[in-house]
Amino acid sequence: MRRAVFLDRDGVINAYVYNPEFGTVDSPANPGDFQLLPGVAEAISVLTHMDFLVLVVSNQPGIAKGKFSPALLEAVTQKMHSEIDAKGGKLDQVYYCLHHPEAVLAEYRESCDCRKPFPGLIREAAKNWEIDLSASYLVGDGITDIVAGTAAGVTTIFVSPHKCYICSELLKQNANPDYVATNLPSAVEKICELESGGQDSSTRLEQVEFSKESTYAQKHIAEAIQILQQLDTELIERMANLLAEVRDRGGRLFLIGVGGGAGHASHAVCDFRKICGIEAYAPSDNVSELTARINDDGWDTSYANWLRGSHLSAADAVFVFSVGGGDAERNVSANLVRALQYSKQVGASIFGVVGRNGGYTAQVADACVLIKVANPSSVTPHTEAFQALVWHLLVSHPRLKAAEMKWESLTTDPNTLVPVAR
């Protein structure tokens, strides 16, 4: 059976909207009002790569109350999906209860069992997805969420930035959450902690403890130091040797990524060509061809077809920069997955610098450097920062470097160097 994390929507995934005309706070009524809360997309991405189903279960009576149309609710939902997908996460399905016992529209006026605090939505999802509720979680910011989760038999995490203001009401309602968190990212940290006993935690670092006075910059740098100390230097050395072998046999190097990974790919092409003397290319550098392939063939096959058009062979290599590494089963970063599947088919070497557990890239690569998780809320910035460090290390590695770099060639007088304090 599958395991799931059920998420309430408003107040957990997105911010509530303040209406100054009426002085009310409510759900977003249109896509323009929808705003993800900080760290939410990254936290959901962590759950996605922990092999949890991520399901939204939310009361949305706005249509029943005449506040917005079904089309607007659908547009808000699509915006939620797209913003989370862009960060490597995935909502597997969204379940809404549209009913309300006092609805102004008769077709929605119903006292149903799917409206929280009843557990109907959770049980419906469990039936659809064959979910083991006893091994699943619910994260919500309302009393009704906790009551519904408790009734369904899942582990409940109550989200509140002010932990005590509603505690007395929770007790009155006999809604005792199993855990309390300040927001969704901290709830996901708790889930990671709870899962570490039964899950492979090798890609996750022990959480750094900070004082209340610590600044964000201090925390971020401390986490970066922790990640840096855990980089697998032996694997990086092996990758340098394998890349040198690609060059020695006359092979080419194709670098692929999406978003920040595409930016790394473009920059790395320059350095592998100029410094290492490796014939290197990136599909994202040819905007005309890439967009034509996306338009004609679709996004999922765009990189694979580009590699096919480049006559990728067993002498060549493909190098991936990705936060999650792609997921074939969940259809995450499908264009990278398809490209790697084609690379395996022709026998090309595969390399990667990837975050979390490495995803599909780590499964098929000849050498894949993992950027471990120090903070689930900062997976993307840390991963993309260390991707740059690793490939800059590679192009300057004595096994690969074939040409002097400009500034290093100019700096011959040690007195011109700025000393580092020790």
C-alpha positions in Angstrom: 0.0 0.0 0.0 1.0 3.6 -0.6 1.7 6.3 2.1 0.5 9.8 1.8 0.8 13.3 3.3 -2.6 15.0 3.3 -2.4 18.8 3.2 -5.0 21.4 3.9 -4.7 24.2 1.4 -5.4 27.7 2.7 -3.0 28.7 5.5 -0.8 25.6 4.9 0.1 25.9 1.1 -1.0 29.4 0.4 -1.7 32.6 2.2 -5.1 33.8 3.1 -6.3 37.0 1.3 -7.4 40.1 3.2 -10.3 42.1 1.7 -9.9 45.7 2.9 -13.5 46.6 1.8 -15.2 44.1 4.1 -12.3 43.7 6.6 -12.4 39.9 6.1 -9.7 37.2 5.5 -10.7 34.4 3.2 -9.5 32.0 0.5 -8.0 33.4 -2.7 -10.9 33.9 -5.1 -8.8 34.2 -8.3 -5.3 33.2 -9.5 -4.1 36.8 -9.0 -4.8 36.4 -5.2 -3.1 33.1 -4.9 0.4 33.2 -3.2 2.4 30.3 -2.0 3.7 30.6 1.5 7.5 30.7 1.9 9.3 27.4 1.5 6.1 25.5 0.7 7.1 24.3 -2.8 10.5 23.1 -1.6 8.9 21.3 1.3 6.4 19.5 -1.0 9.3 18.6 -3.2 11.0 16.9 -0.3 7.9 14.8 0.3 7.7 14.0 -3.4 11.2 12.6 -3.3 10.5 10.7 -0.1 8.0 8.7 -2.2 5.0 10.1 -0.4 1.8 10.8 -2.3 1.0 14.4 -1.6 -2.7 15.1 -1.6 -4.7 18.2 -0.9 -7.9 17.8 1.2 -9.7 21.2 1.5 -13.1 22.6 2.3 -13.8 25.1 -0.5 -17.3 26.5 -0.1 -16.7 29.7 -2.1 -18.8 28.5 -5.0 -21.6 27.4 -2.7 -21.6 30.8 -1.1 -21.6 32.6 -4.5 -18.1 34.1 -4.0 -16.5 32.7 -7.1 -17.2 30.4 -10.1 -16.0 26.8 -10.7 -13.7 28.2 -13.5 -12.0 30.5 -11.0 -11.4 27.7 -8.5 -10.0 25.6 -11.3 -7.7 28.4 -12.3 -6.4 28.9 -8.7 -5.8 25.1 -8.5 -3.8 25.1 -11.8 -1.7 28.0 -10.5 -1.0 26.0 -7.3 0.1 23.0 -9.4 2.3 25.0 -11.7 4.1 26.9 -9.0 4.8 23.7 -7.0 5.8 21.7 -10.2 8.3 24.4 -11.0 10.3 23.7 -7.8 10.4 19.9 -8.4 7.4 19.0 -6.2 4.2 17.5 -7.2 0.6 17.4 -5.9 -0.7 14.0 -6.9 -4.3 15.0 -6.5 -6.5 17.7 -5.1 -9.7 16.9 -3.3 -12.2 19.6 -2.5 -15.4 19.6 -0.6 -17.6 22.1 -2.4 -20.6 21.8 -0.1 -21.9 24.0 2.7 -25.1 23.4 4.8 -26.1 27.1 4.3 -25.1 27.4 0.6 -26.8 30.1 -1.4 -26.7 27.7 -4.4 -29.1 24.8 -3.8 -27.0 22.2 -5.6 -24.2 22.7 -3.0 -26.5 22.9 0.0 -25.7 19.7 1.8 -24.6 18.3 5.2 -22.1 15.9 3.7 -19.4 13.6 5.1 -16.7 15.0 2.9 -16.6 18.4 4.6 -14.0 18.5 7.4 -14.2 17.8 10.3 -15.6 14.6 8.8 -12.9 12.4 7.2 -14.8 11.7 4.0 -12.2 13.3 1.6 -9.3 11.5 3.3 -11.1 8.1 3.1 -12.1 8.7 -0.5 -8.4 9.4 -1.4 -7.3 6.4 0.6 -9.7 4.2 -1.4 -8.6 5.7 -4.8 -4.9 5.4 -4.1 -4.8 2.3 -1.9 -3.3 4.3 1.0 -2.2 2.9 4.3 -3.7 5.6 6.6 -1.9 4.3 9.7 1.4 5.2 7.9 0.3 8.5 6.6 0.2 12.1 7.8 -2.1 15.1 7.7 -0.9 18.7 8.0 -3.5 21.4 8.7 -3.9 24.8 10.4 -7.5 24.3 11.6 -9.3 22.4 14.3 -11.4 20.7 11.6 -8.2 19.4 10.0 -7.0 17.8 13.2 -10.4 16.3 14.0 -10.7 14.8 10.4 -7.2 13.4 10.5 -7.7 11.8 13.9 -10.9 10.2 12.7 -9.2 8.8 9.6 -6.3 7.4 11.7 -3.4 9.4 10.3 -0.7 11.1 12.2 -1.7 14.8 12.6 0.5 17.9 12.5 -1.1 21.1 13.5 0.4 24.2 11.8 0.3 27.5 13.5 2.8 30.4 13.6 1.5 31.2 17.1 1.5 27.8 18.7 -0.6 28.5 21.8 -3.4 30.9 20.7 -5.7 28.1 19.7 -4.6 25.3 22.1 -7.5 25.8 24.5 -10.0 25.4 21.7 -8.2 22.3 20.4 -8.7 20.8 23.9 -12.3 21.7 24.0 -12.9 20.0 20.7 -10.9 16.9 21.7 -8.7 17.6 18.7 -5.3 16.7 20.0 -2.7 17.0 17.2 0.2 14.5 17.4 2.7 17.3 16.7 2.7 21.1 16.3 4.8 23.0 13.7 5.1 26.6 12.8 4.6 26.1 9.0 4.6 23.4 6.3 8.4 23.4 6.0 8.8 22.7 9.7 6.1 20.1 9.5 8.0 18.4 6.7 11.2 18.5 8.9 9.2 16.7 11.6 8.0 14.1 9.0 11.7 13.6 7.9 12.7 13.2 11.5 9.9 10.6 12.2 10.7 8.7 9.0 14.5 8.6 9.6 14.1 5.5 11.8 12.5 3.5 9.0 13.7 5.3 5.8 17.1 5.7 4.2 18.3 9.0 5.7 21.7 8.9 4.0 20.9 11.9 1.8 19.8 14.0 4.8 22.2 15.7 7.2 21.6 16.2 10.9 19.8 19.5 11.4 22.1 22.4 12.5 20.9 24.1 15.7 20.9 27.9 15.8 20.3 30.5 18.5 17.3 32.8 18.2 19.8 35.7 17.3 21.2 33.9 14.3 20.6 35.7 11.0 19.5 34.0 7.8 22.9 34.5 6.3 24.6 32.8 9.3 22.2 29.9 9.1 22.6 29.5 5.3 26.4 29.6 5.5 26.5 27.2 8.4 24.3 24.7 6.4 26.6 25.2 3.4 29.6 24.3 5.5 27.8 21.2 6.7 27.0 20.2 3.1 30.6 20.9 1.9 32.1 18.7 4.6 29.9 15.8 3.4 30.8 16.0 -0.3 32.1 12.7 -1.6 35.6 13.7 -2.8 36.6 10.2 -3.9 33.5 10.1 -6.2 34.5 13.5 -7.6 38.0 12.2 -8.3 36.5 9.2 -10.1 34.2 11.5 -12.1 37.2 13.6 -13.2 39.0 10.4 -14.4 35.9 9.2 -16.3 35.4 12.6 -18.0 39.1 12.5 -19.0 38.4 9.1 -20.5 35.5 10.5 -22.6 37.9 13.2 -23.9 40.7 10.6 -24.6 38.4 8.5 -26.7 37.2 11.5 -28.7 33.8 11.6 -27.1 31.6 14.6 -26.7 29.9 15.9 -23.6 26.3 16.9 -23.5 25.2 18.9 -20.5 21.5 19.1 -19.6 19.3 20.7 -17.0 16.2 22.7 -16.4 15.9 26.2 -14.9 19.0 26.8 -12.8 20.4 23.5 -14.1 20.2 24.8 -17.7 22.1 27.9 -16.6 24.8 25.7 -15.2 24.9 23.6 -18.4 25.5 26.6 -20.5 28.3 28.0 -18.4 29.9 24.5 -18.0 29.9 24.0 -21.8 32.1 27.1 -22.1 34.6 25.9 -19.5 34.7 22.2 -20.6 35.4 23.4 -24.1 37.8 26.2 -23.3 39.7 24.9 -20.3 39.4 21.1 -20.8 39.4 20.8 -24.5 36.3 18.6 -24.5 33.8 19.1 -27.3 30.7 20.1 -25.2 27.1 21.2 -26.0 23.9 22.0 -24.2 20.4 21.8 -25.8 19.3 25.0 -24.0 21.9 27.0 -25.8 20.1 26.6 -29.1 16.8 28.3 -28.3 15.4 27.9 -31.9 15.9 24.2 -32.1 14.8 23.5 -28.5 11.6 25.5 -28.7 10.8 24.0 -32.1 11.2 20.5 -30.6 9.0 21.4 -27.7 6.4 22.8 -30.0 6.4 19.9 -32.4 7.2 16.9 -30.2 6.4 18.0 -26.7 8.5 18.9 -23.6 9.0 15.4 -22.3 10.9 14.2 -25.4 12.6 17.5 -26.3 16.0 16.7 -24.8 16.0 13.0 -25.9 15.2 14.0 -29.5 17.9 16.7 -29.4 20.4 14.1 -28.3 19.1 11.8 -31.0 19.6 14.6 -33.6 23.1 15.1 -32.3 23.8 11.4 -33.0 24.7 10.6 -29.4 26.9 7.5 -29.3 28.6 5.2 -26.8 31.7 7.3 -27.0 29.9 10.4 -25.6 28.7 11.4 -22.2 25.6 13.2 -20.8 26.0 15.3 -17.7 22.9 16.3 -15.6 22.4 19.3 -13.3 19.1 18.8 -11.4 17.7 19.5 -7.9 15.8 16.2 -7.8 17.3 14.1 -10.6 14.0 13.3 -12.3 11.4 10.7 -11.3 10.1 8.3 -14.0 7.1 7.0 -11.9 5.9 10.4 -10.8 6.7 12.1 -14.2 8.8 14.8 -12.5 11.4 16.4 -14.9 10.3 13.9 -17.5 12.5 15.5 -20.2 15.6 14.6 -18.2 14.3 11.1 -17.5 13.6 10.5 -21.2 17.1 11.9 -22.2 18.8 9.6 -19.7 16.8 6.6 -20.9 17.9 7.3 -24.5 21.5 7.8 -23.2 21.4 4.3 -21.6 20.0 2.8 -24.7 22.9 4.0 -26.9 25.5 3.2 -24.2 26.7 6.7 -23.4 28.3 7.5 -20.1 26.1 9.4 -17.6 27.2 11.9 -14.9 25.3 14.1 -12.6 25.4 16.6 -9.7 22.0 16.3 -8.1 20.2 17.1 -4.8 18.3 14.9 -2.3 18.5 11.2 -3.2 19.5 11.9 -6.8 16.3 10.6 -8.3 16.5 8.8 -11.7 19.9 10.3 -12.4 21.5 8.6 -9.5 19.9 5.3 -10.4 21.4 5.2 -13.9 24.6 7.3 -13.7 28.1 6.1 -13.9 29.0 8.7 -11.3 26.6 11.0 -9.5 27.6 13.5 -6.8 24.7 14.0 -4.3 24.3 17.4 -2.6 22.8 16.3 0.8 19.9 18.0 2.5 20.8 20.3 5.4 17.5 22.2 5.4 14.4 21.1 3.5 13.5 24.7 3.0 16.7 25.5 1.2 17.2 22.4 -0.9 17.2 24.3 -4.2 19.6 27.2 -3.4 22.0 24.8 -1.7 21.9 22.2 -4.5 22.4 24.8 -7.3 25.2 26.6 -5.4 27.1 23.3 -5.0 26.5 22.2 -8.5 28.6 25.3 -9.6 31.3 24.4 -7.0 31.6 20.8 -8.3 31.8 21.5 -12.0 34.2 24.4 -11.4 36.3 21.9 -9.4 36.2 19.4 -12.3 37.2 21.9 -15.1 40.2 23.0 -12.9 41.2 19.5 -12.0 44.7 18.6 -13.2 43.3 15.4 -14.8 41.0 17.6 -17.0 42.6 21.1 -17.3 44.3 21.4 -20.6 44.5 25.2 -20.8 45.5 27.9 -18.3 42.7 30.1 -17.0 43.0 33.8 -17.6 43.4 35.3 -14.2 45.5 32.5 -12.9 47.9 33.0 -15.9 48.2 36.8 -15.1 48.8 36.4 -11.4 52.5 35.6 -11.3 53.6 37.9 -8.4 52.5 36.5 -5.1 52.6 40.0 -3.6 49.6 40.9 -5.8 47.3 38.3 -4.2 45.0 39.4 -1.4 45.9 37.2 1.6 43.1 35.3 3.4 43.0 35.7 7.2 43.8 32.6 9.1 
